[in-house]
């Protein structure tokens, strides 16, 4: 079955067989871990304003954790440099730390494990499925690269950190931490617009097709070490649940179906978000987290003959 057919396979509740085989908790463990991580990321910024215990000061664009660890969004730093701003040593060190982490674990892991908008777009996709809404308007996922290019060009042309003026994540964090009703309200409206766009206009529209942050971290993740691997792909029964839940369906087929062509089982595409949902919903335990170094196609016909 092709990826396109999988997108229209009518699976209303993927993962049912996984729940039956592994139990509900095991069939949702990575989803629950992601949601917990997203909540904790927001929570560490709120302990100070709410209770006076400052774990992290700032927001996802730039923060100082425990008063000593700087963390800075590399995309924000790049925009600032293009805008002609002089960056502090602390900001540059923070960007280097974040770069190093995402080069190890995969750039778009930010999208599925950190960004709170991910939960909003996942909810929109879940509702689309339940309501039977068709795929919607076609939109090339490479559009997000053009948006990223536009953001960088705008920063250079205007002398501002352009994306941060409209970034719903930064706006939301700023509103929560400062208690600004205006900032929080603006962020809520932008987030609602993203939700409605994904629900009624384009399936997986924001994260998969438009978000410049996801595009940037995807480029960073090309050489990432941590990957999802279809290590047990010979056990696949073509249930298509993994395709139904994957936000970037095109990344699965090469690893899952590539044995006959000598393609290894590791998902090497930088578009993969390492969300782990394919691991969750597979009742045959086809997928697991692995590294890019274990990509030998040992189940290929030529390998078995040798």
Secondary structure, 3 states (H helix, E strand, C coil): CCHHHHHCCCCCCCCHHHHHHHCCCCCCHHHHHHHHHHHHHHHHHHHHHHHCCCCEEECCCEEEECCCEEEECHHHHHHHHHCCCCCCHHHHHHHHHHHHHHHHHCCCHHHHHCCCHHHHHHHHHHHHHHHCCCCECCCCCCHHHHHHHHHHHHHHHHCCCHHHHCCHHHHHHHHHHHCCHHHHHHHHHHHHHHHHHHHHCECCHHHHHHCHHHHHHHHHHHHCCEEEECCCHHHCCCCCHHHHHCCCCHHHHHHHHCHHHCCCCECCCCCCCCCCHHHHHCCCCCCEEEECCCCCCCCCHHHHHC
